[in-house]
């Protein structure tokens, strides 16, 4: 028997059972780096699917890319996953943050190109759409990855990140940027407080104007604008409407971390502490965790993800939703 969205509304992230969305969701927009327009459709998926991207412009099984650390590749300024057939999906992190933050275990994301639309630069529109569609529990227990021994990674530039044991998903993040408009910011989050939607989901990505030209020369940020990013110019925020919240930049970093941590393949029980987090650092961290089985355990029963099983299943599930 399936629970209705109302039964788990607001507490899906703490549900004992795996969840999915009740009805499909279609969204579209420009990719911030490619400038290419893309359409995504989120589909309900059966238990143990995980977060599975499906490039509908690529035929057969080669179009499926599981959002998992084992498929994460080093990419500039966004999180990118790639399968054995070299099929890539870029900029998955804001979707992943919404799924992790809302407690959605299973979903298939159809996309007609290589880059997820930036939308408004945050997860707000995705969260709103998911709330509208509804979240429902499946019949299968949720599994967590629980940190049981500390893991730390660092980059040569002073940025570092660590995971340590904690009874819930916790973040403690700080940033220190030279632009005085951003400067030093710190943010702490505990999933038990259920503040994701209010304090993190709407926080937008940010950059400095001096870096925009460099990104464009590198073939990036072709779709970037003041509609999808906070832009600082030597202490001045160029966006007319100003910030949506205090410390919006570090809260966006929290959003990115939530998304990247979901590459562990299941919700995390543990505490992330990080100075100057970024996608490369977060990807290294989740890969370091999964490479050392002595630092984590799977709580409740776990089943291996299988990309070949869910292809037909969502249709049946959607019909019953
Ligand atoms: Zn981001």
Boltz pocket constraint, residues with backbone or C-beta under 6 A from the ligand:
constraints:
  - pocket:
      binder: B
      contacts: [[A, 93], [A, 94], [A, 121], [A, 205], [A, 252], [A, 256]]
      max_distance: 6.0
